[in-house]
Amino acid sequence: MAGADASTDWLWPLFGAGKGDDKMNANCMQGFRAFAGVASLAFLFQIGAAQTVEAGTDLWATASPVTLDIGGIGPVDFCGAPPVDPTLWGLPPGTDTGNADTIVQRLSDGDLSGGPATIPIEIVALSLTSCAPITVDFGGGPTLWDVNVGLSQLGPSQGAIIVQGGLSGGTFDSTFVVRPIFTFTEVGNPLMNHVIDGQQLVFWADDAPWSPIPPAGAQLIQGPFGDPRFNCHVGAPPGTMDFFFPTPVLFGGNGNWTVSNAVPEPAACMVLVTGLMGLLRKRRS
């Protein structure tokens, strides 16, 4: 950050930013300024300011177990299993995605200036695991298995969101299809696997809230305006917004799936806390 105390330079990488990035000078932070300026005028005087949700990537974390019905097996409770592989949507290996277990890309901008906007979406990464081993008989007698869920290669997992509101946020409806692949691994025998592929699961949400401003603690991956691989964009023009959930969102359908914005993993938080304590001790000495 321009003019920052050099003694705090080591902090920026912990937040996913480097010195000189203007650290929080990203579109998701500019939402505060846009809302305080243009949005308030638009509300008071109904001016036709640009109101565009930028194409980007959403980092979801499964907030509570989701029960999915596996064909031929029955219902199984699944929990999030981060991390996800950032190379699946074009980011470098090792990119910090926090506790995200599901990655959703908004494939185009959404212009809200004329009313609700329909934005196509695609799930590009999914990593869930059975919350506990399950008993299945694949022909050799009942055995305990762990079950992992990823994305099938038989077709894309796609849908759409219908976004309404403006520079201060609003609500959205969504419907999408997940094409999962279920991989069973025998407990105590990791070389014994069984795969179930070819299902389609449908999920939807109505009147769910969204905000251009990330909630406190959200995992941010900053990148330049116009690059949809990121969830927080630098250098966006006024009236262009990112997209976040201010509260957890419940998707119904083939399971009640509650998701929230991803947050840093506990290990990353411990690094930050340790660093802050070290800085405090340094300043006291």
Backbone as CSV, one residue per row, in Angstrom:
resi,resn,N_x,N_y,N_z,CA_x,CA_y,CA_z,C_x,C_y,C_z
1,MET,0.858,-1.193,0.000,0.000,0.000,0.000,0.885,1.230,0.000
2,ALA,0.583,2.156,-0.863,1.414,3.345,-0.973,1.476,4.057,0.363
3,GLY,2.701,4.358,0.813,2.868,5.087,2.052,2.738,4.234,3.286
4,ALA,2.643,2.896,3.128,2.477,2.040,4.287,3.785,1.958,5.056
5,ASP,3.675,1.658,6.350,4.829,1.447,7.193,5.547,0.194,6.712
6,ALA,6.837,0.312,6.403,7.584,-0.827,5.883,7.608,-1.982,6.867
7,SER,7.435,-1.707,8.173,7.465,-2.775,9.161,6.288,-3.713,9.047
8,THR,5.277,-3.345,8.268,4.103,-4.210,8.098,4.064,-4.852,6.725
9,ASP,5.178,-4.725,5.943,5.179,-5.277,4.585,4.904,-6.772,4.580
10,TRP,5.384,-7.484,5.616,5.232,-8.931,5.641,3.778,-9.355,5.755
11,LEU,2.899,-8.423,6.134,1.492,-8.785,6.316,0.776,-8.983,5.000
12,TRP,1.190,-8.253,3.937,0.380,-8.260,2.718,0.206,-9.652,2.112
13,PRO,1.281,-10.479,2.036,1.062,-11.806,1.457,0.062,-12.638,2.231
14,LEU,-0.073,-12.400,3.528,-1.040,-13.166,4.308,-2.455,-12.852,3.895
15,PHE,-2.673,-11.704,3.282,-4.000,-11.327,2.810,-4.144,-11.551,1.311
16,GLY,-3.154,-12.190,0.692,-3.252,-12.454,-0.742,-2.904,-11.252,-1.590
17,ALA,-2.169,-10.290,-1.034,-1.797,-9.093,-1.785,-0.319,-8.835,-1.589
18,GLY,0.265,-8.094,-2.490,1.664,-7.737,-2.378,1.824,-6.252,-2.176
19,LYS,2.967,-5.843,-1.682,3.231,-4.424,-1.518,3.121,-3.740,-2.870
20,GLY,2.430,-2.607,-2.891,2.238,-1.892,-4.135,0.923,-2.235,-4.802
21,ASP,0.187,-3.238,-4.283,-1.097,-3.617,-4.859,-2.193,-2.642,-4.463
22,ASP,-1.860,-1.702,-3.601,-2.875,-0.879,-2.964,-3.805,-1.807,-2.196
23,LYS,-3.279,-2.859,-1.740,-3.850,-3.967,-0.998,-5.333,-4.149,-1.160
24,MET,-6.153,-3.302,-0.602,-7.590,-3.516,-0.691,-8.238,-2.608,-1.730
25,ASN,-7.432,-2.062,-2.661,-7.993,-1.220,-3.713,-8.504,-2.099,-4.843
26,ALA,-9.471,-2.963,-4.523,-10.064,-3.882,-5.485,-11.527,-3.552,-5.625
27,ASN,-12.125,-4.070,-6.709,-13.526,-3.754,-6.973,-14.414,-4.135,-5.810
28,CYS,-14.129,-5.279,-5.142,-14.991,-5.695,-4.052,-14.896,-4.734,-2.879
29,MET,-13.795,-3.975,-2.767,-13.718,-2.930,-1.759,-14.255,-1.608,-2.302
30,GLN,-14.099,-1.402,-3.621,-14.615,-0.180,-4.218,-16.129,-0.129,-4.132
31,GLY,-16.746,-1.283,-3.883,-18.195,-1.299,-3.718,-18.648,-0.345,-2.634
32,PHE,-17.845,-0.201,-1.574,-18.188,0.757,-0.531,-18.289,2.169,-1.109
33,ARG,-17.268,2.532,-1.897,-17.234,3.883,-2.432,-18.314,4.089,-3.485
34,ALA,-18.514,3.064,-4.318,-19.543,3.188,-5.356,-20.914,3.364,-4.731
35,PHE,-21.177,2.593,-3.685,-22.485,2.680,-3.054,-22.666,4.033,-2.373
36,ALA,-21.612,4.509,-1.711,-21.721,5.785,-1.019,-21.882,6.948,-1.985
37,GLY,-21.351,6.804,-3.203,-21.424,7.881,-4.185,-22.515,7.678,-5.197
38,VAL,-22.190,6.953,-6.261,-23.124,6.791,-7.371,-24.414,6.129,-6.939
39,ALA,-24.327,5.094,-6.085,-25.543,4.366,-5.721,-26.518,5.253,-4.969
40,SER,-25.999,6.091,-4.064,-26.908,6.944,-3.316,-27.583,7.953,-4.234
41,LEU,-26.840,8.478,-5.217,-27.457,9.398,-6.167,-28.491,8.687,-7.030
42,ALA,-28.166,7.456,-7.412,-29.121,6.707,-8.229,-30.407,6.473,-7.461
43,PHE,-30.267,6.213,-6.176,-31.456,5.974,-5.364,-32.275,7.247,-5.210
44,LEU,-31.597,8.349,-4.973,-32.313,9.595,-4.702,-32.849,10.246,-5.965
45,PHE,-32.078,10.169,-7.045,-32.443,10.911,-8.251,-32.749,10.015,-9.449
46,GLN,-32.666,8.667,-9.234,-33.001,7.720,-10.297,-32.176,7.966,-11.565
47,ILE,-30.902,8.282,-11.402,-30.059,8.452,-12.571,-29.709,7.087,-13.145
48,GLY,-29.351,7.037,-14.409,-29.096,5.765,-15.073,-27.643,5.351,-15.004
49,ALA,-27.087,5.179,-13.823,-25.692,4.782,-13.682,-25.520,3.324,-14.087
50,ALA,-24.296,2.994,-14.536,-23.984,1.603,-14.860,-24.119,0.746,-13.607
51,GLN,-24.698,-0.418,-13.768,-24.868,-1.359,-12.669,-24.619,-2.754,-13.237
52,THR,-23.376,-3.192,-13.184,-22.990,-4.432,-13.842,-22.299,-5.368,-12.862
53,VAL,-22.823,-6.591,-12.749,-22.141,-7.643,-12.006,-21.106,-8.263,-12.942
54,GLU,-19.850,-8.159,-12.562,-18.775,-8.623,-13.434,-18.672,-10.145,-13.430
55,ALA,-18.366,-10.724,-14.580,-18.065,-12.152,-14.645,-16.924,-12.463,-13.681
56,GLY,-17.026,-13.572,-12.983,-16.008,-13.897,-12.001,-16.208,-15.286,-11.434
57,THR,-15.453,-15.573,-10.399,-15.432,-16.899,-9.793,-15.874,-16.805,-8.344
58,ASP,-16.790,-17.680,-7.959,-17.298,-17.714,-6.590,-16.730,-18.920,-5.855
59,LEU,-16.253,-18.679,-4.639,-15.671,-19.723,-3.803,-16.696,-20.116,-2.743
60,TRP,-17.253,-21.323,-2.876,-18.271,-21.792,-1.938,-17.661,-22.772,-0.939
61,ALA,-18.146,-22.692,0.288,-17.813,-23.676,1.314,-19.117,-24.291,1.812
62,THR,-19.200,-25.598,1.810,-20.393,-26.291,2.296,-20.496,-26.080,3.797
63,ALA,-21.591,-25.438,4.233,-21.704,-24.997,5.620,-22.211,-26.083,6.555
64,SER,-22.929,-27.062,6.030,-23.456,-28.162,6.837,-23.606,-29.369,5.929
65,PRO,-23.655,-30.581,6.488,-23.731,-31.768,5.628,-24.902,-31.708,4.652
66,VAL,-24.645,-32.146,3.422,-25.676,-32.222,2.394,-25.911,-33.699,2.091
67,THR,-27.174,-34.103,2.096,-27.528,-35.498,1.843,-27.817,-35.687,0.359
68,LEU,-27.034,-36.544,-0.288,-27.201,-36.844,-1.707,-27.586,-38.309,-1.862
69,ASP,-28.534,-38.563,-2.754,-29.014,-39.924,-2.997,-28.213,-40.531,-4.146
70,ILE,-27.380,-41.516,-3.826,-26.561,-42.175,-4.841,-27.351,-43.346,-5.415
71,GLY,-27.491,-43.357,-6.728,-28.249,-44.414,-7.373,-27.727,-45.801,-7.031
72,GLY,-28.615,-46.670,-6.546,-28.242,-48.026,-6.180,-27.650,-48.155,-4.797
73,ILE,-27.382,-47.042,-4.142,-26.774,-47.058,-2.808,-27.723,-46.482,-1.769
74,GLY,-28.275,-45.302,-2.062,-29.157,-44.625,-1.127,-28.569,-43.313,-0.662
75,PRO,-29.215,-42.670,0.314,-28.761,-41.352,0.778,-27.475,-41.438,1.593
76,VAL,-26.589,-40.470,1.338,-25.313,-40.377,2.049,-25.087,-38.920,2.420
77,ASP,-24.621,-38.678,3.645,-24.289,-37.320,4.088,-22.867,-36.974,3.662
78,PHE,-22.735,-35.799,3.028,-21.426,-35.353,2.553,-21.044,-34.026,3.202
79,CYS,-19.745,-33.878,3.463,-19.167,-32.648,3.999,-18.142,-32.108,2.997
80,GLY,-17.818,-30.831,3.147,-16.807,-30.235,2.291,-15.445,-30.871,2.509
81,ALA,-14.658,-30.979,1.436,-13.328,-31.591,1.515,-12.307,-30.720,0.794
82,PRO,-12.060,-29.501,1.325,-11.053,-28.646,0.696,-9.660,-29.240,0.898
83,PRO,-8.674,-28.761,0.096,-8.790,-27.680,-0.887,-9.194,-28.200,-2.257
84,VAL,-9.568,-27.275,-3.122,-9.824,-27.594,-4.518,-8.577,-27.263,-5.340
85,ASP,-8.526,-27.798,-6.531,-7.368,-27.599,-7.409,-7.570,-26.332,-8.241
86,PRO,-6.813,-25.253,-7.968,-7.038,-23.992,-8.685,-6.703,-24.064,-10.170
87,THR,-5.922,-25.058,-10.584,-5.596,-25.156,-12.008,-6.817,-25.547,-12.839
88,LEU,-7.871,-26.042,-12.184,-9.076,-26.438,-12.914,-9.754,-25.246,-13.575
89,TRP,-9.525,-24.037,-13.065,-10.078,-22.850,-13.728,-8.981,-21.841,-14.078
90,GLY,-7.760,-22.362,-14.271,-6.713,-21.558,-14.877,-5.814,-20.787,-13.954
91,LEU,-5.924,-20.987,-12.639,-5.032,-20.294,-11.716,-3.802,-21.149,-11.431
92,PRO,-2.723,-20.530,-10.973,-1.496,-21.292,-10.734,-1.662,-22.298,-9.596
93,PRO,-0.910,-23.404,-9.645,-0.907,-24.336,-8.511,-0.513,-23.607,-7.230
94,GLY,-1.148,-23.982,-6.135,-0.831,-23.367,-4.859,-1.621,-22.117,-4.543
95,THR,-2.444,-21.630,-5.479,-3.296,-20.477,-5.187,-4.180,-20.797,-3.989
96,ASP,-4.206,-19.909,-3.016,-4.944,-20.156,-1.777,-6.435,-19.946,-2.003
97,THR,-7.205,-21.011,-1.883,-8.661,-20.929,-2.030,-9.378,-21.124,-0.701
98,GLY,-8.630,-21.069,0.396,-9.257,-21.183,1.709,-9.935,-22.529,1.886
99,ASN,-11.112,-22.504,2.515,-11.842,-23.752,2.762,-12.881,-24.027,1.683
100,ALA,-12.707,-23.436,0.503,-13.649,-23.665,-0.597,-13.636,-25.132,-1.012
101,ASP,-14.828,-25.698,-1.191,-14.947,-27.056,-1.715,-15.709,-27.083,-3.039
102,THR,-16.253,-25.935,-3.433,-17.014,-25.832,-4.677,-16.663,-24.505,-5.342
103,ILE,-16.360,-24.548,-6.625,-16.008,-23.342,-7.366,-17.021,-23.150,-8.485
104,VAL,-17.631,-21.962,-8.503,-18.657,-21.638,-9.491,-18.197,-20.416,-10.276
105,GLN,-18.229,-20.521,-11.584,-17.870,-19.375,-12.421,-19.118,-18.757,-13.031
106,ARG,-19.193,-17.413,-12.912,-20.210,-16.643,-13.638,-19.615,-16.320,-15.001
107,LEU,-20.218,-16.847,-16.047,-19.582,-16.876,-17.361,-19.732,-15.598,-18.167
108,SER,-20.562,-14.674,-17.712,-20.706,-13.401,-18.422,-21.087,-12.321,-17.427
109,ASP,-20.927,-11.070,-17.843,-21.384,-9.948,-17.030,-22.908,-9.936,-16.977
110,GLY,-23.440,-9.307,-15.944,-24.879,-9.115,-15.834,-25.212,-7.645,-15.694
111,ASP,-25.890,-7.070,-16.675,-26.253,-5.650,-16.676,-27.591,-5.480,-15.963
112,LEU,-27.563,-4.823,-14.795,-28.767,-4.640,-13.986,-29.453,-3.309,-14.239
113,SER,-28.899,-2.485,-15.122,-29.449,-1.136,-15.292,-30.858,-1.156,-15.868
114,GLY,-31.213,-2.225,-16.581,-32.554,-2.307,-17.154,-33.458,-3.291,-16.455
115,GLY,-33.023,-3.817,-15.304,-33.812,-4.807,-14.585,-32.990,-6.054,-14.326
116,PRO,-33.640,-7.152,-13.937,-32.909,-8.384,-13.628,-32.065,-8.868,-14.805
117,ALA,-30.940,-9.499,-14.477,-30.023,-10.026,-15.494,-29.839,-11.522,-15.286
118,THR,-29.889,-12.275,-16.378,-29.635,-13.714,-16.331,-28.183,-13.978,-16.697
119,ILE,-27.476,-14.666,-15.805,-26.048,-14.925,-15.978,-25.824,-16.433,-15.986
120,PRO,-25.230,-16.983,-17.046,-24.923,-18.417,-17.047,-23.805,-18.734,-16.060
121,ILE,-23.889,-19.894,-15.425,-22.870,-20.307,-14.464,-22.426,-21.737,-14.769
122,GLU,-21.231,-22.061,-14.300,-20.733,-23.433,-14.413,-19.957,-23.791,-13.157
123,ILE,-20.235,-24.977,-12.609,-19.435,-25.494,-11.505,-18.178,-26.088,-12.121
124,VAL,-17.020,-25.566,-11.753,-15.765,-25.995,-12.376,-14.904,-26.835,-11.444
125,ALA,-15.251,-26.884,-10.162,-14.521,-27.726,-9.219,-15.463,-28.109,-8.088
126,LEU,-15.353,-29.349,-7.632,-16.202,-29.862,-6.553,-15.401,-30.889,-5.769
127,SER,-15.400,-30.752,-4.438,-14.668,-31.687,-3.592,-15.442,-31.899,-2.298
128,LEU,-16.234,-32.970,-2.276,-16.977,-33.364,-1.086,-16.546,-34.772,-0.689
129,THR,-16.773,-35.121,0.569,-16.474,-36.467,1.040,-17.542,-36.901,2.023
130,SER,-17.776,-38.195,2.106,-18.758,-38.690,3.066,-18.324,-38.288,4.472
131,CYS,-19.289,-37.806,5.253,-18.965,-37.331,6.600,-18.494,-38.473,7.498
132,ALA,-18.878,-39.699,7.151,-18.448,-40.903,7.863,-18.457,-42.052,6.862
133,PRO,-17.663,-43.089,7.087,-17.702,-44.237,6.174,-19.096,-44.858,6.133
134,ILE,-19.433,-45.433,4.984,-20.725,-46.092,4.825,-20.496,-47.568,4.492
135,THR,-21.495,-48.376,4.801,-21.414,-49.809,4.529,-22.077,-50.120,3.198
136,VAL,-21.332,-50.737,2.293,-21.840,-51.097,0.969,-21.352,-52.503,0.628
137,ASP,-22.206,-53.260,-0.050,-21.827,-54.577,-0.551,-21.720,-54.502,-2.072
138,PHE,-20.494,-54.478,-2.580,-20.272,-54.456,-4.023,-20.069,-55.864,-4.590
139,GLY,-20.463,-56.865,-3.808,-20.378,-58.241,-4.290,-19.477,-59.121,-3.460
140,GLY,-18.699,-58.528,-2.585,-17.794,-59.309,-1.752,-18.183,-59.300,-0.295
141,GLY,-19.425,-58.911,-0.008,-19.881,-58.792,1.362,-19.847,-57.349,1.827
142,PRO,-20.611,-57.037,2.884,-20.661,-55.657,3.389,-19.280,-55.176,3.844
143,THR,-18.918,-53.986,3.376,-17.612,-53.409,3.685,-17.769,-51.911,3.902
144,LEU,-16.901,-51.349,4.738,-16.913,-49.901,4.958,-16.162,-49.193,3.831
145,TRP,-16.779,-48.083,3.361,-16.195,-47.302,2.271,-16.269,-45.810,2.588
146,ASP,-15.212,-45.086,2.232,-15.270,-43.625,2.144,-15.709,-43.264,0.732
147,VAL,-16.478,-42.173,0.616,-16.989,-41.770,-0.692,-16.582,-40.324,-0.961
148,ASN,-15.916,-40.090,-2.067,-15.562,-38.735,-2.494,-16.404,-38.339,-3.697
149,VAL,-16.729,-37.051,-3.771,-17.534,-36.529,-4.871,-16.723,-35.500,-5.634
150,GLY,-16.606,-35.707,-6.926,-16.009,-34.737,-7.828,-16.950,-34.483,-8.986
151,LEU,-16.446,-33.865,-10.024,-17.258,-33.569,-11.203,-17.022,-34.614,-12.287
152,SER,-18.109,-35.114,-12.842,-18.044,-36.076,-13.932,-17.481,-35.422,-15.189
153,GLN,-16.836,-36.227,-16.009,-16.362,-35.775,-17.317,-17.377,-36.070,-18.417
154,LEU,-18.555,-36.579,-18.039,-19.570,-36.935,-19.030,-20.342,-35.727,-19.550
155,GLY,-20.181,-34.592,-18.906,-20.862,-33.378,-19.346,-20.651,-32.276,-18.335
156,PRO,-20.859,-31.026,-18.733,-20.645,-29.900,-17.823,-21.738,-29.801,-16.765
157,SER,-21.383,-29.213,-15.637,-22.336,-28.905,-14.564,-22.665,-27.420,-14.674
158,GLN,-23.825,-27.115,-15.228,-24.138,-25.731,-15.581,-25.531,-25.329,-15.122
159,GLY,-25.792,-24.035,-15.190,-27.090,-23.480,-14.843,-27.071,-21.986,-15.062
160,ALA,-27.855,-21.271,-14.267,-27.934,-19.818,-14.416,-28.368,-19.205,-13.103
161,ILE,-28.027,-17.939,-12.940,-28.573,-17.137,-11.853,-29.290,-15.943,-12.472
162,ILE,-30.387,-15.579,-11.867,-31.121,-14.377,-12.268,-30.925,-13.368,-11.149
163,VAL,-30.149,-12.326,-11.439,-29.741,-11.353,-10.430,-30.590,-10.102,-10.559
164,GLN,-31.080,-9.619,-9.420,-31.794,-8.349,-9.418,-31.276,-7.487,-8.279
165,GLY,-31.435,-6.192,-8.423,-30.930,-5.241,-7.442,-30.094,-4.187,-8.128
166,GLY,-29.042,-3.759,-7.440,-28.212,-2.693,-7.982,-26.913,-2.577,-7.232
167,LEU,-26.408,-1.352,-7.120,-25.082,-1.127,-6.561,-24.977,-1.469,-5.087
168,SER,-26.092,-1.588,-4.396,-26.059,-1.959,-2.983,-26.350,-3.435,-2.778
169,GLY,-26.458,-4.205,-3.858,-26.780,-5.619,-3.735,-28.229,-5.885,-4.070
170,GLY,-28.716,-7.038,-3.686,-30.094,-7.394,-3.991,-30.328,-8.858,-3.728
171,THR,-31.120,-9.504,-4.596,-31.418,-10.921,-4.454,-31.175,-11.632,-5.783
172,PHE,-31.133,-12.959,-5.713,-30.979,-13.736,-6.941,-31.737,-15.052,-6.821
173,ASP,-32.158,-15.559,-7.971,-32.688,-16.910,-8.108,-31.661,-17.718,-8.893
174,SER,-31.613,-19.017,-8.633,-30.632,-19.835,-9.334,-31.145,-21.253,-9.515
175,THR,-30.825,-21.833,-10.649,-31.038,-23.256,-10.903,-29.807,-23.787,-11.629
176,PHE,-29.299,-24.926,-11.168,-28.137,-25.505,-11.845,-28.128,-27.023,-11.675
177,VAL,-27.418,-27.663,-12.585,-27.259,-29.116,-12.586,-25.832,-29.456,-12.178
178,VAL,-25.702,-30.397,-11.252,-24.397,-30.950,-10.902,-24.329,-32.373,-11.445
179,ARG,-23.266,-32.643,-12.199,-23.020,-34.006,-12.693,-21.878,-34.589,-11.857
180,PRO,-22.221,-35.359,-10.818,-21.174,-35.840,-9.916,-20.584,-37.170,-10.365
181,ILE,-19.378,-37.422,-9.915,-18.806,-38.758,-9.972,-18.493,-39.158,-8.536
182,PHE,-19.022,-40.307,-8.118,-18.834,-40.813,-6.762,-17.741,-41.877,-6.795
183,THR,-16.677,-41.647,-6.030,-15.565,-42.595,-5.961,-15.527,-43.218,-4.571
184,PHE,-15.706,-44.532,-4.513,-15.707,-45.283,-3.257,-14.314,-45.863,-3.032
185,THR,-13.782,-45.659,-1.828,-12.488,-46.214,-1.453,-12.671,-47.043,-0.192
186,GLU,-12.299,-48.307,-0.257,-12.495,-49.189,0.892,-11.633,-48.728,2.063
187,VAL,-12.258,-48.639,3.235,-11.533,-48.224,4.433,-10.440,-49.250,4.740
188,GLY,-9.216,-48.780,4.890,-8.092,-49.661,5.172,-7.480,-50.308,3.953
189,ASN,-8.057,-50.064,2.772,-7.542,-50.659,1.539,-7.667,-49.640,0.413
190,PRO,-6.811,-48.630,0.392,-6.968,-47.510,-0.553,-6.847,-47.903,-2.020
191,LEU,-6.342,-49.110,-2.312,-6.235,-49.541,-3.706,-7.536,-50.137,-4.231
192,MET,-8.494,-50.367,-3.333,-9.781,-50.925,-3.745,-10.774,-49.783,-3.943
193,ASN,-11.166,-49.550,-5.196,-12.046,-48.436,-5.529,-13.222,-48.918,-6.363
194,HIS,-14.293,-48.132,-6.288,-15.480,-48.381,-7.102,-16.045,-47.019,-7.483
195,VAL,-16.495,-46.871,-8.721,-16.964,-45.578,-9.225,-18.406,-45.689,-9.689
196,ILE,-19.204,-44.680,-9.332,-20.559,-44.528,-9.862,-20.621,-43.179,-10.560
197,ASP,-20.932,-43.190,-11.835,-20.930,-41.981,-12.653,-22.226,-41.923,-13.453
198,GLY,-22.574,-40.728,-13.920,-23.696,-40.588,-14.836,-24.958,-39.987,-14.257
199,GLN,-24.968,-39.686,-12.948,-26.151,-39.053,-12.363,-26.187,-37.562,-12.677
200,GLN,-27.366,-36.977,-12.537,-27.537,-35.531,-12.598,-28.338,-35.092,-11.379
201,LEU,-27.811,-34.119,-10.659,-28.483,-33.561,-9.491,-28.852,-32.117,-9.792
202,VAL,-30.069,-31.737,-9.449,-30.557,-30.381,-9.720,-30.734,-29.642,-8.398
203,PHE,-30.254,-28.401,-8.358,-30.386,-27.554,-7.170,-30.940,-26.197,-7.587
204,TRP,-31.630,-25.548,-6.645,-32.151,-24.214,-6.934,-32.281,-23.406,-5.645
205,ALA,-32.329,-22.093,-5.811,-32.556,-21.162,-4.704,-33.409,-20.016,-5.216
206,ASP,-34.239,-19.468,-4.345,-35.097,-18.336,-4.686,-34.875,-17.207,-3.686
207,ASP,-34.818,-15.979,-4.195,-34.720,-14.782,-3.353,-33.564,-14.854,-2.360
208,ALA,-32.443,-15.389,-2.793,-31.255,-15.424,-1.943,-30.543,-14.073,-2.023
209,PRO,-29.935,-13.614,-0.932,-29.285,-12.299,-0.952,-27.907,-12.346,-1.598
210,TRP,-27.531,-11.225,-2.224,-26.165,-11.057,-2.702,-25.701,-9.648,-2.383
211,SER,-24.387,-9.460,-2.369,-23.808,-8.155,-2.063,-22.560,-7.950,-2.913
212,PRO,-22.276,-6.708,-3.326,-21.017,-6.437,-4.023,-19.825,-6.367,-3.077
213,ILE,-20.087,-6.406,-1.788,-19.055,-6.239,-0.769,-18.821,-7.573,-0.074
214,PRO,-17.587,-8.048,0.012,-17.336,-9.329,0.672,-17.601,-9.241,2.163
215,PRO,-18.182,-10.281,2.757,-18.363,-10.277,4.204,-17.016,-10.372,4.905
216,ALA,-16.991,-9.976,6.148,-15.749,-10.014,6.914,-15.177,-11.426,6.912
217,GLY,-13.895,-11.523,6.638,-13.207,-12.804,6.694,-13.271,-13.631,5.438
218,ALA,-13.953,-13.158,4.389,-14.075,-13.953,3.167,-12.711,-14.164,2.509
219,GLN,-12.527,-15.329,1.915,-11.308,-15.613,1.157,-11.354,-14.853,-0.161
220,LEU,-10.399,-13.968,-0.373,-10.360,-13.153,-1.584,-9.182,-13.561,-2.453
221,ILE,-9.457,-13.755,-3.733,-8.409,-13.979,-4.726,-8.469,-12.797,-5.680
222,GLN,-7.521,-11.884,-5.538,-7.563,-10.639,-6.295,-6.921,-10.789,-7.665
223,GLY,-7.525,-10.128,-8.647,-6.995,-10.137,-9.997,-7.489,-8.934,-10.766
224,PRO,-7.002,-8.745,-11.985,-7.347,-7.551,-12.757,-8.772,-7.586,-13.277
225,PHE,-9.345,-6.414,-13.426,-10.669,-6.273,-14.026,-10.706,-6.975,-15.378
226,GLY,-11.780,-7.724,-15.611,-11.942,-8.420,-16.874,-11.468,-9.856,-16.877
227,ASP,-10.824,-10.301,-15.799,-10.340,-11.681,-15.721,-11.285,-12.483,-14.833
228,PRO,-12.078,-13.395,-15.395,-13.109,-14.085,-14.619,-12.581,-15.163,-13.687
229,ARG,-11.275,-15.368,-13.625,-10.732,-16.399,-12.735,-10.748,-15.972,-11.273
230,PHE,-11.000,-14.679,-11.005,-10.864,-14.136,-9.663,-12.229,-13.762,-9.085
231,ASN,-12.272,-13.620,-7.740,-13.535,-13.208,-7.110,-13.499,-11.772,-6.612
232,CYS,-12.361,-11.099,-6.776,-12.189,-9.736,-6.278,-11.309,-9.007,-7.289
233,HIS,-11.871,-8.006,-7.964,-11.208,-7.433,-9.135,-10.656,-6.033,-8.879
234,VAL,-9.444,-5.816,-9.356,-8.740,-4.542,-9.224,-8.947,-3.720,-10.495
235,GLY,-9.206,-2.411,-10.313,-9.257,-1.509,-11.454,-10.555,-1.514,-12.217
236,ALA,-11.635,-1.977,-11.596,-12.927,-1.987,-12.291,-13.493,-0.574,-12.381
237,PRO,-14.190,-0.250,-13.467,-14.803,1.079,-13.583,-15.959,1.239,-12.602
238,PRO,-16.345,2.470,-12.285,-17.481,2.696,-11.382,-18.733,1.993,-11.890
239,GLY,-19.480,1.451,-10.955,-20.719,0.775,-11.306,-20.550,-0.686,-11.649
240,THR,-19.309,-1.196,-11.606,-19.044,-2.609,-11.864,-18.773,-3.307,-10.539
241,MET,-19.442,-4.438,-10.332,-19.452,-5.057,-9.008,-18.997,-6.505,-9.059
242,ASP,-18.441,-6.967,-7.939,-18.249,-8.381,-7.706,-19.496,-8.935,-7.009
243,PHE,-19.465,-10.221,-6.650,-20.684,-10.911,-6.226,-20.353,-11.816,-5.043
244,PHE,-20.998,-11.550,-3.900,-20.751,-12.332,-2.698,-22.064,-12.650,-1.995
245,PHE,-22.030,-13.685,-1.143,-23.158,-14.010,-0.280,-22.950,-13.314,1.067
246,PRO,-23.833,-12.398,1.480,-23.686,-11.793,2.805,-24.029,-12.758,3.927
247,THR,-24.841,-13.771,3.632,-25.220,-14.804,4.593,-25.217,-16.149,3.860
248,PRO,-25.186,-17.269,4.587,-25.257,-18.568,3.910,-26.518,-18.688,3.060
249,VAL,-26.400,-19.427,1.962,-27.502,-19.613,1.016,-27.886,-21.089,0.985
250,LEU,-29.188,-21.354,1.089,-29.709,-22.717,1.028,-30.214,-23.016,-0.375
251,PHE,-29.630,-24.033,-1.002,-30.106,-24.532,-2.286,-30.908,-25.806,-2.035
252,GLY,-32.148,-25.824,-2.522,-32.963,-27.016,-2.428,-32.834,-27.845,-3.688
253,GLY,-33.609,-28.925,-3.763,-33.579,-29.794,-4.935,-33.231,-31.201,-4.529
254,ASN,-32.204,-31.767,-5.164,-31.757,-33.126,-4.833,-30.849,-33.117,-3.613
255,GLY,-31.342,-32.514,-2.547,-30.585,-32.347,-1.315,-30.643,-30.902,-0.880
256,ASN,-30.659,-30.661,0.425,-30.613,-29.295,0.950,-29.150,-28.929,1.178
257,TRP,-28.644,-28.082,0.299,-27.213,-27.763,0.262,-27.028,-26.315,0.684
258,THR,-26.466,-26.111,1.876,-26.209,-24.766,2.388,-24.741,-24.420,2.169
259,VAL,-24.504,-23.297,1.490,-23.134,-22.878,1.202,-22.933,-21.439,1.668
260,SER,-21.697,-21.101,1.933,-21.324,-19.734,2.301,-20.048,-19.376,1.551
261,ASN,-19.633,-18.105,1.649,-18.351,-17.715,1.072,-17.229,-18.456,1.790
262,ALA,-16.261,-18.913,1.027,-15.102,-19.558,1.628,-14.335,-18.561,2.495
263,VAL,-13.682,-19.089,3.517,-12.839,-18.289,4.408,-11.468,-18.952,4.466
264,PRO,-10.455,-18.247,4.964,-9.135,-18.867,5.068,-9.172,-20.114,5.936
265,GLU,-8.350,-21.087,5.583,-8.233,-22.297,6.377,-7.652,-21.957,7.746
266,PRO,-7.990,-22.749,8.782,-7.464,-22.462,10.130,-5.957,-22.346,10.178
267,ALA,-5.250,-23.144,9.373,-3.785,-23.062,9.389,-3.310,-21.689,8.959
268,ALA,-3.972,-21.125,7.932,-3.592,-19.792,7.465,-3.895,-18.752,8.529
269,CYS,-5.014,-18.940,9.224,-5.370,-18.005,10.292,-4.338,-18.052,11.410
270,MET,-3.829,-19.260,11.727,-2.831,-19.373,12.775,-1.544,-18.664,12.375
271,VAL,-1.160,-18.740,11.096,0.023,-18.012,10.625,-0.169,-16.525,10.828
272,LEU,-1.374,-16.026,10.507,-1.649,-14.609,10.654,-1.594,-14.197,12.112
273,VAL,-2.214,-14.986,12.996,-2.223,-14.659,14.424,-0.802,-14.662,14.965
274,THR,-0.019,-15.684,14.591,1.363,-15.764,15.058,2.161,-14.552,14.596
275,GLY,1.974,-14.151,13.348,2.680,-12.987,12.823,2.304,-11.710,13.542
276,LEU,1.006,-11.541,13.810,0.548,-10.346,14.517,1.113,-10.291,15.930
277,MET,1.152,-11.439,16.611,1.710,-11.466,17.964,3.187,-11.109,17.938
278,GLY,3.909,-11.620,16.905,5.316,-11.283,16.786,5.532,-9.802,16.556
279,LEU,4.670,-9.195,15.743,4.779,-7.769,15.465,4.529,-6.956,16.726
280,LEU,3.532,-7.370,17.523,3.235,-6.657,18.766,4.414,-6.741,19.734
281,ARG,5.014,-7.945,19.835,6.166,-8.087,20.734,7.323,-7.209,20.275
282,LYS,7.518,-7.128,18.934,8.607,-6.315,18.386,8.404,-4.851,18.737
283,ARG,7.154,-4.374,18.647,6.884,-2.959,18.905,6.984,-2.630,20.388
284,ARG,6.723,-3.618,21.251,6.804,-3.371,22.690,8.246,-3.362,23.182
285,SER,9.127,-4.077,22.434,10.519,-4.186,22.876,11.314,-2.928,22.541
